[in-house]
């Protein structure tokens, strides 16, 4: 990642077909600038590593103890990405929560905020009663 931020960013975000102007120029510049910081890169790597180790361990322990998320949840996912094809997202989160779970697919792929910002903002505002 640190050897060539631009290459890594293009490769990482190019998993789904999209135009070069997919990210707004300012957003892309922010992502690239963040990748120039070794601590940001370290954080990204640690986040992925934790998902397959300590986070998974804690998740399994919580489920074994019957612990559930108690606050209301808003679940959004892209209808062009794999979540829509592979899972029933609301059912999964309802299994993890004891509180209300609402949500819906957004007209996007993996990058909801970049592909459908207005739809995401509207959903969050509705969820927060703003």
DSSP file (Angstrom, degrees, kcal/mol; ACC not computed):
  #  RESIDUE AA STRUCTURE BP1 BP2  ACC     N-H-->O    O-->H-N    N-H-->O    O-->H-N    TCO  KAPPA ALPHA  PHI   PSI    X-CA   Y-CA   Z-CA
    1    1 A X    >         0   0    0      0, 0.0     3,-0.6     0, 0.0     7,-0.3   0.000 360.0 360.0 360.0 -49.5    0.0    0.0    0.0
    2    2 A X  T 3   +     0   0    0      1,-0.2     3,-0.4     2,-0.1    36,-0.0   0.774 360.0  65.1 -69.8 -25.5    2.7    2.5    1.0
    3    3 A X  T 3  S+     0   0    0      1,-0.3    -1,-0.2     2,-0.1     2,-0.2   0.851 125.4   4.4 -66.6 -33.7    4.9    1.7   -2.0
    4    4 A X    <>  -     0   0    0     -3,-0.6     4,-2.5     1,-0.1    -1,-0.3  -0.635  64.5-178.0-155.4  88.1    2.3    3.1   -4.4
    5    5 A X  H  > S+     0   0    0     -3,-0.4     4,-2.7     1,-0.2     5,-0.2   0.891  85.5  51.1 -56.6 -44.9   -0.8    4.7   -2.9
    6    6 A X  H  > S+     0   0    0      2,-0.2     4,-2.7     1,-0.2     5,-0.2   0.931 111.0  47.4 -62.1 -47.2   -2.5    5.4   -6.3
    7    7 A X  H  > S+     0   0    0      1,-0.2     4,-2.8     2,-0.2     5,-0.2   0.944 113.8  47.5 -59.8 -48.4   -2.0    1.9   -7.6
    8    8 A X  H  X S+     0   0    0     -4,-2.5     4,-3.3    -7,-0.3     5,-0.3   0.923 112.2  49.8 -60.5 -43.9   -3.4    0.4   -4.4
    9    9 A X  H  X S+     0   0    0     -4,-2.7     4,-2.7    -5,-0.2     5,-0.2   0.940 112.8  46.2 -61.2 -47.8   -6.3    2.7   -4.3
   10   10 A X  H  X S+     0   0    0     -4,-2.7     4,-0.9     1,-0.2    -1,-0.2   0.923 117.0  44.8 -59.9 -44.8   -7.2    2.0   -8.0
   11   11 A X  H  < S+     0   0    0     -4,-2.8     3,-0.3    -5,-0.2    -2,-0.2   0.935 115.8  45.8 -65.9 -46.9   -6.8   -1.8   -7.4
   12   12 A X  H >< S+     0   0    0     -4,-3.3     3,-0.6     1,-0.2    -2,-0.2   0.895 119.9  38.8 -65.6 -41.9   -8.8   -1.8   -4.1
   13   13 A X  H >< S+     0   0    0     -4,-2.7     3,-0.5    -5,-0.3    -1,-0.2   0.533 103.8  72.2 -88.0  -5.4  -11.6    0.3   -5.3
   14   14 A X  T 3<  +     0   0    0     -4,-0.9    -1,-0.2    -3,-0.3    -2,-0.1   0.195  59.6 106.5 -95.0  17.2  -11.7   -1.3   -8.8
   15   15 A X  T <  S+     0   0    0     -3,-0.6     2,-0.4     2,-0.1    -1,-0.2   0.790  82.9  46.4 -66.5 -26.0  -13.2   -4.6   -7.7
   16   16 A X  S <  S-     0   0    0     -3,-0.5     2,-0.1    65,-0.0    65,-0.0  -0.918 105.4 -98.9-112.3 143.0  -16.5   -3.5   -9.2
   17   17 A X        +     0   0    0     -2,-0.4     2,-0.3     0, 0.0    -2,-0.1  -0.394  61.2 144.8 -61.5 131.4  -16.6   -2.0  -12.7
   18   18 A X        -     0   0    0     -2,-0.1     4,-0.0    -4,-0.1     2,-0.0  -0.979  48.8 -91.8-161.6 159.7  -16.9    1.8  -12.6
   19   19 A X    >   -     0   0    0     -2,-0.3     3,-1.6     1,-0.1     4,-0.2  -0.277  38.5-110.9 -71.5 160.9  -15.7    4.9  -14.4
   20   20 A X  T 3  S+     0   0    0      1,-0.3     3,-0.5     2,-0.1    -1,-0.1   0.794 119.1  56.1 -62.2 -28.6  -12.4    6.7  -13.5
   21   21 A X  T 3  S+     0   0    0      1,-0.2    -1,-0.3     3,-0.0     4,-0.1   0.169  71.3 117.3 -90.8  20.0  -14.5    9.6  -12.2
   22   22 A X  S <  S+     0   0    0     -3,-1.6     2,-0.4     2,-0.1    -1,-0.2   0.905  71.1  52.6 -53.2 -48.0  -16.4    7.3   -9.8
   23   23 A X  S    S-     0   0    0     -3,-0.5    92,-0.0    -4,-0.2    91,-0.0  -0.753 101.4-108.1 -89.3 136.2  -15.0    9.2   -6.8
   24   24 A X     >  -     0   0    0     -2,-0.4     4,-2.9     1,-0.1     5,-0.2  -0.345  34.1-114.2 -55.1 144.5  -15.4   12.9   -6.7
   25   25 A X  H  > S+     0   0    0      1,-0.2     4,-2.3     2,-0.2     5,-0.1   0.867 116.4  49.1 -55.2 -40.6  -12.0   14.5   -7.3
   26   26 A X  H  > S+     0   0    0      2,-0.2     4,-2.1     1,-0.2    -1,-0.2   0.902 112.0  48.0 -67.2 -40.3  -11.9   16.0   -3.8
   27   27 A X  H  > S+     0   0    0      2,-0.2     4,-2.5     1,-0.2    -2,-0.2   0.925 112.0  49.7 -65.4 -43.7  -12.9   12.7   -2.2
   28   28 A X  H  X S+     0   0    0     -4,-2.9     4,-2.6     1,-0.2     5,-0.2   0.923 109.7  51.2 -60.6 -44.2  -10.3   10.8   -4.2
   29   29 A X  H  X S+     0   0    0     -4,-2.3     4,-2.6    -5,-0.2    -1,-0.2   0.888 109.6  50.8 -60.8 -39.5   -7.6   13.3   -3.2
   30   30 A X  H  X S+     0   0    0     -4,-2.1     4,-2.3     2,-0.2    -1,-0.2   0.920 110.6  48.6 -64.2 -44.0   -8.6   12.9    0.5
   31   31 A X  H  X S+     0   0    0     -4,-2.5     4,-1.9     2,-0.2    -2,-0.2   0.942 113.8  46.1 -60.4 -47.5   -8.3    9.1    0.2
   32   32 A X  H  X S+     0   0    0     -4,-2.6     4,-0.8     1,-0.2    -2,-0.2   0.905 112.0  51.0 -64.3 -42.1   -4.9    9.3   -1.5
   33   33 A X  H >< S+     0   0    0     -4,-2.6     3,-0.8     1,-0.2     4,-0.4   0.905 109.3  51.1 -61.9 -41.0   -3.6   11.9    1.1
   34   34 A X  H >< S+     0   0    0     -4,-2.3     3,-1.5     1,-0.2     6,-0.3   0.882 105.1  56.6 -63.5 -37.5   -4.8    9.6    3.9
   35   35 A X  H 3< S+     0   0    0     -4,-1.9    -1,-0.2     1,-0.3    -2,-0.2   0.668  94.5  67.3 -70.1 -15.5   -2.9    6.7    2.4
   36   36 A X  T << S+     0   0    0     -3,-0.8     2,-0.6    -4,-0.8    -1,-0.3   0.657  84.4  85.5 -75.6 -15.2    0.3    8.7    2.4
   37   37 A X  S X> S-     0   0    0     -3,-1.5     4,-1.9    -4,-0.4     3,-0.8  -0.786  72.5-150.7 -89.7 116.9    0.2    8.5    6.3
   38   38 A X  H 3> S+     0   0    0     -2,-0.6     4,-2.5     1,-0.3    -1,-0.2   0.825  96.8  56.8 -57.2 -31.8    1.8    5.3    7.5
   39   39 A X  H 3> S+     0   0    0      2,-0.2     4,-2.3     1,-0.2    -1,-0.3   0.849 104.8  51.6 -69.8 -32.6   -0.4    5.2   10.5
   40   40 A X  H <> S+     0   0    0     -3,-0.8     4,-2.5    -6,-0.3    -2,-0.2   0.936 111.2  47.2 -65.6 -45.9   -3.5    5.3    8.3
   41   41 A X  H  X S+     0   0    0     -4,-1.9     4,-2.5    -7,-0.2    -2,-0.2   0.916 111.7  50.9 -61.4 -43.2   -2.2    2.4    6.3
   42   42 A X  H  X S+     0   0    0     -4,-2.5     4,-2.7     1,-0.2    -1,-0.2   0.921 110.0  50.2 -59.7 -44.1   -1.4    0.6    9.6
   43   43 A X  H  X S+     0   0    0     -4,-2.3     4,-2.3     2,-0.2    -2,-0.2   0.897 109.5  50.6 -62.1 -41.6   -4.9    1.2   10.8
   44   44 A X  H  X S+     0   0    0     -4,-2.5     4,-2.1     2,-0.2    -2,-0.2   0.947 113.2  45.6 -60.7 -48.8   -6.5   -0.1    7.6
   45   45 A X  H  X S+     0   0    0     -4,-2.5     4,-2.5     1,-0.2    -2,-0.2   0.907 112.7  50.2 -63.3 -42.0   -4.4   -3.3    7.8
   46   46 A X  H  X S+     0   0    0     -4,-2.7     4,-2.8     2,-0.2    -1,-0.2   0.866 107.7  54.5 -65.0 -35.9   -5.2   -3.8   11.5
   47   47 A X  H  X S+     0   0    0     -4,-2.3     4,-1.6     2,-0.2    -1,-0.2   0.939 111.8  43.1 -63.4 -46.7   -8.9   -3.3   10.8
   48   48 A X  H  X S+     0   0    0     -4,-2.1     4,-0.8     1,-0.2    -2,-0.2   0.910 115.2  50.2 -64.4 -41.7   -8.9   -6.1    8.2
   49   49 A X  H >< S+     0   0    0     -4,-2.5     3,-0.9     1,-0.2     4,-0.3   0.915 108.7  51.8 -63.6 -42.9   -6.7   -8.3   10.4
   50   50 A X  H ><>S+     0   0    0     -4,-2.8     5,-2.1     1,-0.2     3,-1.4   0.850  99.5  64.5 -63.1 -34.6   -9.0   -7.8   13.5
   51   51 A X  H 3<5S+     0   0    0     -4,-1.6    -1,-0.2     1,-0.3    -2,-0.2   0.806 108.9  39.8 -60.6 -28.5  -12.0   -8.8   11.4
   52   52 A X  T <<5S+     0   0    0     -3,-0.9    -1,-0.3    -4,-0.8    -2,-0.2   0.378 131.1  18.8-101.5   3.9  -10.6  -12.3   11.0
   53   53 A X  T <>5S+     0   0    0     -3,-1.4     4,-2.7    -4,-0.3     5,-0.2   0.293 126.9  14.9-134.5 -97.3   -9.2  -12.7   14.5
   54   54 A X  H  >5S+     0   0    0      1,-0.2     4,-2.9     2,-0.2     5,-0.2   0.871 125.6  50.8 -63.2 -39.8  -10.0  -10.7   17.7
   55   55 A X  H  ><S+     0   0    0     -5,-2.1     4,-2.5     2,-0.2    -1,-0.2   0.929 113.3  46.4 -62.1 -43.1  -13.3   -9.2   16.3
   56   56 A X  H  > S+     0   0    0     -6,-0.9     4,-2.5     2,-0.2    -2,-0.2   0.903 112.2  50.9 -64.6 -41.6  -14.5  -12.6   15.2
   57   57 A X  H  X S+     0   0    0     -4,-2.7     4,-2.3     2,-0.2    -2,-0.2   0.938 112.4  46.0 -60.9 -47.5  -13.5  -14.1   18.6
   58   58 A X  H  X S+     0   0    0     -4,-2.9     4,-2.6     1,-0.2    -2,-0.2   0.887 111.3  53.0 -63.6 -38.6  -15.4  -11.4   20.5
   59   59 A X  H  X S+     0   0    0     -4,-2.5     4,-2.4    -5,-0.2    -2,-0.2   0.935 110.1  47.0 -62.1 -46.3  -18.4  -11.8   18.2
   60   60 A X  H  X S+     0   0    0     -4,-2.5     4,-2.4     1,-0.2    -2,-0.2   0.902 112.3  50.2 -63.5 -40.7  -18.5  -15.5   18.9
   61   61 A X  H  X S+     0   0    0     -4,-2.3     4,-1.7     2,-0.2    -2,-0.2   0.925 110.8  49.4 -63.2 -44.5  -18.2  -15.0   22.6
   62   62 A X  H  <>S+     0   0    0     -4,-2.6     5,-2.6     1,-0.2     4,-0.3   0.922 112.5  47.2 -60.9 -44.9  -21.0  -12.4   22.6
   63   63 A X  H ><5S+     0   0    0     -4,-2.4     3,-1.2     1,-0.2    -1,-0.2   0.896 109.1  53.8 -65.4 -39.7  -23.3  -14.7   20.7
   64   64 A X  H 3<5S+     0   0    0     -4,-2.4    -1,-0.2     1,-0.3    -2,-0.2   0.832 110.1  48.5 -63.4 -31.0  -22.5  -17.6   23.0
   65   65 A X  T 3<5S-     0   0    0     -4,-1.7    -1,-0.3    -5,-0.2    -2,-0.2   0.464 117.0-115.9 -87.1  -1.9  -23.4  -15.5   26.0
   66   66 A X  T < 5 +     0   0    0     -3,-1.2     2,-0.2    -4,-0.3    -3,-0.2   0.667  59.7 157.1  77.7  16.3  -26.7  -14.4   24.3
   67   67 A X      < -     0   0    0     -5,-2.6     2,-0.3    -6,-0.2    -1,-0.2  -0.531  16.0-178.5 -77.5 140.7  -25.6  -10.8   24.1
   68   68 A X        -     0   0    0     -2,-0.2     2,-0.3    29,-0.0    29,-0.3  -0.933  36.7 -94.0-135.3 159.4  -27.3   -8.6   21.4
   69   69 A X  B     -a   97   0A   0     27,-2.6    29,-3.0    -2,-0.3    30,-1.2  -0.588  36.2-170.0 -70.3 129.7  -27.1   -5.1   20.2
   70   70 A X        +     0   0    0     -2,-0.3    30,-0.2    28,-0.2    -1,-0.1   0.666  54.0  84.6-102.1 -18.2  -29.8   -3.2   22.1
   71   71 A X  S    S-     0   0    0     28,-0.1    28,-0.3     1,-0.1    27,-0.1  -0.450  92.5 -87.5 -82.8 158.9  -29.9    0.2   20.3
   72   72 A X        -     0   0    0     -2,-0.1     2,-0.4    27,-0.1    29,-0.2  -0.360  47.6-149.6 -60.8 143.8  -32.0    0.8   17.1
   73   73 A X  E     -b  101   0B   0     27,-2.6    29,-2.6    -4,-0.1     2,-0.5  -0.946  14.2-157.6-121.8 139.4  -30.0   -0.1   13.9
   74   74 A X  E     -b  102   0B   0     -2,-0.4     2,-0.5    27,-0.2    29,-0.2  -0.978  16.3-166.1-109.6 122.8  -30.2    1.3   10.4
   75   75 A X  E     +b  103   0B   0     27,-2.8    29,-1.2    -2,-0.5     2,-0.4  -0.948  10.3 174.2-114.5 121.5  -28.8   -1.2    7.9
   76   76 A X  E     +b  104   0B   0     -2,-0.5     2,-0.3    27,-0.2    29,-0.2  -0.960   1.7 169.0-124.1 144.5  -28.0    0.0    4.4
   77   77 A X  E     -b  105   0B   0     27,-1.1    29,-3.3    -2,-0.4     2,-0.4  -0.980  37.9 -99.8-149.6 157.4  -26.4   -2.0    1.6
   78   78 A X  E >   -b  106   0B   0     -2,-0.3     3,-1.0    27,-0.2     6,-0.8  -0.647  17.8-149.7 -83.4 131.5  -25.8   -1.5   -2.1
   79   79 A X  T 3  S+     0   0    0     27,-2.8    30,-0.2    -2,-0.4    -1,-0.1   0.598  98.5  53.7 -76.8  -8.3  -28.2   -3.3   -4.4
   80   80 A X  T 3  S+     0   0    0     28,-3.3    -1,-0.2    26,-0.3    29,-0.2   0.453  99.7  78.3 -99.3  -2.4  -25.4   -3.7   -7.1
   81   81 A X  S <> S-     0   0    0     -3,-1.0     4,-0.8    27,-0.5     3,-0.4  -0.333  97.8 -93.4 -99.6-177.6  -23.0   -5.3   -4.6
   82   82 A X  H  > S+     0   0    0      1,-0.2     4,-2.9     2,-0.2     5,-0.3   0.783 112.7  71.0 -70.9 -29.4  -22.7   -8.9   -3.3
   83   83 A X  H  > S+     0   0    0      1,-0.2     4,-2.5     2,-0.2    -1,-0.2   0.932  98.9  49.8 -53.8 -47.5  -24.7   -8.3   -0.1
   84   84 A X  H  4 S+     0   0    0     -6,-0.8    -1,-0.2    -3,-0.4    -2,-0.2   0.858 116.7  42.2 -59.6 -36.6  -27.9   -8.0   -2.2
   85   85 A X  H  < S+     0   0    0     -4,-0.8    -1,-0.2    -3,-0.3    -2,-0.2   0.840 124.2  31.9 -79.6 -34.8  -27.1  -11.2   -4.0
   86   86 A X  H  < S+     0   0    0     -4,-2.9     2,-0.3     1,-0.0    -2,-0.2   0.742 113.9  34.9 -99.9 -25.8  -25.9  -13.3   -1.2
   87   87 A X     <  -     0   0    0     -4,-2.5     2,-0.8    -5,-0.3     3,-0.1  -0.820  61.0-126.7-134.2 163.2  -27.7  -12.3    2.0
   88   88 A X     >  -     0   0    0     -2,-0.3     4,-2.2     1,-0.2     3,-0.3  -0.870  36.0-169.6-102.5  90.2  -30.9  -11.2    3.6
   89   89 A X  H  > S+     0   0    0     -2,-0.8     4,-2.3     1,-0.2     5,-0.2   0.862  79.3  49.4 -56.5 -44.0  -29.2   -8.2    5.3
   90   90 A X  H  > S+     0   0    0      1,-0.2     4,-2.4     2,-0.2    -1,-0.2   0.907 110.2  51.1 -64.8 -40.1  -32.1   -7.3    7.6
   91   91 A X  H  > S+     0   0    0     -3,-0.3     4,-1.4     2,-0.2    -1,-0.2   0.902 109.5  51.1 -63.2 -40.4  -32.6  -10.8    8.8
   92   92 A X  H  X S+     0   0    0     -4,-2.2     4,-0.9     1,-0.2     3,-0.4   0.951 113.4  43.4 -61.5 -49.5  -28.9  -11.1    9.7
   93   93 A X  H  X S+     0   0    0     -4,-2.3     4,-0.9     1,-0.2     3,-0.4   0.836 108.7  58.0 -69.6 -30.7  -28.9   -7.9   11.7
   94   94 A X  H  < S+     0   0    0     -4,-2.4     3,-0.3     1,-0.2    -1,-0.2   0.832 102.9  55.3 -65.4 -29.5  -32.2   -8.8   13.4
   95   95 A X  H  < S+     0   0    0     -4,-1.4    -1,-0.2    -3,-0.4    -2,-0.2   0.789 111.4  44.0 -70.1 -27.4  -30.4  -12.0   14.6
   96   96 A X  H  < S+     0   0    0     -4,-0.9   -27,-2.6    -3,-0.4     2,-0.3   0.540 111.5  63.2 -91.9  -9.1  -27.7   -9.8   16.2
   97   97 A X  B  <  -a   69   0A   0     -4,-0.9   -27,-0.2    -3,-0.3     4,-0.1  -0.869  48.2-169.5-123.8 149.6  -30.0   -7.2   17.7
   98   98 A X  S    S+     0   0    0    -29,-3.0   -28,-0.2    -2,-0.3    -1,-0.1   0.551  78.6  69.7-104.4 -15.3  -32.8   -7.1   20.3
   99   99 A X  S    S-     0   0    0    -30,-1.2   -28,-0.1   -28,-0.3    -2,-0.1  -0.288 104.4 -61.1 -90.3-179.0  -33.8   -3.6   19.3
  100  100 A X        -     0   0    0    -30,-0.2   -27,-2.6    -2,-0.1     2,-0.5  -0.370  46.7-161.4 -67.5 141.1  -35.5   -2.5   16.2
  101  101 A X  E     +b   73   0B   0    -29,-0.2     2,-0.3    -4,-0.1   -27,-0.2  -0.986  17.0 165.6-125.2 120.2  -33.7   -3.0   12.9
  102  102 A X  E     +b   74   0B   0    -29,-2.6   -27,-2.8    -2,-0.5     2,-0.3  -0.849  13.9 110.4-126.3 165.0  -34.7   -1.0    9.8
  103  103 A X  E     -b   75   0B   0     -2,-0.3     2,-0.3   -29,-0.2   -27,-0.2  -0.909  32.1-148.3 155.6-179.6  -33.1   -0.4    6.5
  104  104 A X  E     -b   76   0B   0    -29,-1.2   -27,-1.1    -2,-0.3     2,-0.2  -0.979  35.5 -76.7-167.9 166.6  -33.1   -1.1    2.8
  105  105 A X  E     -b   77   0B   0     -2,-0.3     2,-0.3   -29,-0.2   -27,-0.2  -0.509  41.1-144.8 -73.2 145.3  -30.9   -1.5   -0.3
  106  106 A X  E     -b   78   0B   0    -29,-3.3   -27,-2.8    -2,-0.2     2,-2.5  -0.864  28.5-104.3-109.6 145.7  -29.4    1.7   -1.8
  107  107 A X  S    S+     0   0    0     -2,-0.3     2,-0.3   -29,-0.2   -29,-0.1  -0.442  89.7  82.7 -71.2  78.6  -29.0    2.2   -5.5
  108  108 A X  S    S-     0   0    0     -2,-2.5   -28,-3.3   -31,-0.1   -27,-0.5  -0.950  71.8-116.9-161.7 176.4  -25.2    1.6   -5.4
  109  109 A X  S    S-     0   0    0     -2,-0.3   -28,-0.3   -29,-0.2   -31,-0.2   0.188  74.9 -44.4 -96.6-136.1  -22.4   -0.9   -5.3
  110  110 A X  S    S+     0   0    0      1,-0.2     2,-1.3   -30,-0.2   -32,-0.1   0.820 127.1  65.5 -68.5 -33.3  -20.0   -1.3   -2.4
  111  111 A X     >  +     0   0    0      1,-0.2     4,-2.6   -98,-0.1     5,-0.3  -0.614  60.0 169.2 -98.1  76.9  -19.4    2.5   -1.9
  112  112 A X  H  > S+     0   0    0     -2,-1.3     4,-2.9     1,-0.2     8,-0.2   0.910  74.3  48.7 -55.5 -51.3  -22.8    3.7   -0.8
  113  113 A X  H  4 S+     0   0    0      1,-0.2    -1,-0.2     2,-0.2     4,-0.2   0.843 117.5  41.8 -63.2 -34.2  -21.7    7.2    0.3
  114  114 A X  H  4 S+     0   0    0     -3,-0.3     3,-0.3     2,-0.1    -1,-0.2   0.847 122.0  38.5 -81.0 -34.9  -19.8    7.8   -2.9
  115  115 A X  H  < S+     0   0    0     -4,-2.6    -2,-0.2     1,-0.2    -3,-0.2   0.798 134.1  16.2 -88.0 -30.7  -22.4    6.3   -5.3
  116  116 A X     X  +     0   0    0     -4,-2.9     4,-2.3    -5,-0.3     5,-0.2  -0.385  68.8 155.4-141.3  58.5  -25.6    7.4   -3.7
  117  117 A X  H  > S+     0   0    0     -3,-0.3     4,-2.8     1,-0.2     5,-0.2   0.884  76.1  50.2 -59.3 -41.4  -24.9   10.3   -1.2
  118  118 A X  H  > S+     0   0    0      1,-0.2     4,-2.4     2,-0.2    -1,-0.2   0.908 111.9  47.9 -65.0 -40.5  -28.3   11.8   -1.3
  119  119 A X  H  > S+     0   0    0      2,-0.2     4,-2.1     1,-0.2    -1,-0.2   0.894 113.5  47.4 -67.0 -40.0  -30.0    8.5   -0.7
  120  120 A X  H  X S+     0   0    0     -4,-2.3     4,-2.5    -8,-0.2     5,-0.2   0.935 112.7  48.7 -66.3 -46.3  -27.7    7.7    2.2
  121  121 A X  H  X S+     0   0    0     -4,-2.8     4,-2.8    -5,-0.2     5,-0.2   0.919 111.2  50.4 -60.1 -44.1  -28.1   11.1    3.8
  122  122 A X  H  X S+     0   0    0     -4,-2.4     4,-2.3    -5,-0.2    -1,-0.2   0.910 111.0  48.8 -61.5 -42.3  -31.9   10.9    3.5
  123  123 A X  H  X S+     0   0    0     -4,-2.1     4,-2.4     2,-0.2    -1,-0.2   0.912 113.1  46.8 -64.9 -42.3  -32.0    7.4    5.1
  124  124 A X  H  X S+     0   0    0     -4,-2.5     4,-2.4     2,-0.2    -2,-0.2   0.919 112.0  50.4 -67.0 -42.8  -29.8    8.6    8.0
  125  125 A X  H  <>S+     0   0    0     -4,-2.8     5,-3.0    -5,-0.2     4,-0.4   0.916 112.2  47.4 -61.3 -42.7  -31.8   11.8    8.5
  126  126 A X  H ><5S+     0   0    0     -4,-2.3     3,-1.1    -5,-0.2    -2,-0.2   0.932 111.9  50.4 -62.8 -45.2  -35.0    9.7    8.6
  127  127 A X  H 3<5S+     0   0    0     -4,-2.4    -2,-0.2     1,-0.3    -1,-0.2   0.882 115.3  42.6 -60.0 -40.1  -33.5    7.2   11.0
  128  128 A X  T 3<5S-     0   0    0     -4,-2.4    -1,-0.3    -5,-0.1    -2,-0.2   0.397 111.1-121.1 -88.1   2.7  -32.3   10.0   13.3
  129  129 A X  T < 5       0   0    0     -3,-1.1    -3,-0.2    -4,-0.4    -4,-0.1   0.898 360.0 360.0  57.3  43.2  -35.6   11.9   13.0
  130  130 A X      <       0   0    0     -5,-3.0    -4,-0.2    -6,-0.2    -1,-0.1   0.409 360.0 360.0 -97.2 360.0  -33.9   15.0   11.6
